[in-house]
Amino acid sequence: MKPSRFDYFAPGSVDECVALLAEHGEDAKLLAGGQSLVPLMNLRLAAPEVLIDLNGVGELDYVREDADRLVIGAMTRHREVASDAVGTACPMLAHAAGLIGYPPIRNRGTLGGSLVHADPASELPCVALTVDAELVAVGPGGRRTIPAGDFFLSHFTTALDPSELLVEVRFPRTAEDDRWGFVEFSRKSGDFAIAAVAVDLRLRDGRLERARVGVAGVGERPWRATAAEQTLTADGPAPDVLQRAAEDAGEQAAAAADGYRGHVVATLTRRALDAALTRNGAR
């Protein structure tokens, strides 16, 4: 099938993008990697009147380190996010990006596109939520920073206004005392995950100073397994505690979806915790 007719714009700067969004509003769609939008347009499940192509906006493609943060432009491709350069500062992010689809998808898909698309089963929204990333948007009213916990609202729905553009994402750098794990389950490699679990821990002097557990693929958006987090920080990293935390995450998933996904999430959580506690902050 072919998409319905649309007007096409190829701006060269963020300012041009914002002006076009302000002019066309909800009638416009932004084209980044196009790995999700183009198939939807071809099936006529999406029919924007205006398409704004971001591929000429070079200022949105960058990776840099600022103090204790890793800052990545929204048009940075998945292949770059999966690189060793990113893996040194934020290894869980690089690992998760390497699990996205297949090489052609990672060559075209972008960090910003994945986050704004907000597929509940996607890897990168889950990582962003788990590590408390910050997303920076630009609109007619200027720039604003949105915590990842406030960004993902529902299926394919975010806190962005139709006149706003996501320009960069800020991830905390992984410190020496940090531990991480990311595990997903899919029918075959490259498929959308049936469920995924991300774990971000800070282990200091034998106790868990911080425990974050993010879940994807279960419910209308990625979410934090708060009961599991409380179990881990209250009782430490003993094997029986890890199992109880995994069961807590599974119960929360079962309540959000069904018993099958509850079982899957419990298993993935235990595997992610075990992986986290057998590696240090390095990739």
Buried (B, 14 or more C-beta within 10 A) or exposed (E): EEBEEBEEBEBEEBEBBBBBBBEBEEEBBBBBBBBBBBEBBEEEEBEBEBBBBBBBBEEBBBBEBEEEBBBBBBBBBBBBBBBEEBBBBBBBBBBBBBBBBEEEBBBBBBBBBBBBBBBBBBBBBBBBBBBBBBBBBBBEEEEBEBEBEEBBEEEBEBBBBEBBBBBBBBBBBBEEBBBBBBBBBBEEEEEBBBBBBBBBBBBEEEEBEBBBBBBBBBBBBBBBBEBBBEBBBEBBBEEEBBBBBBBBBBBBBBEBBEEEBBBBBBBBBBBBBBBBBEEBBEB
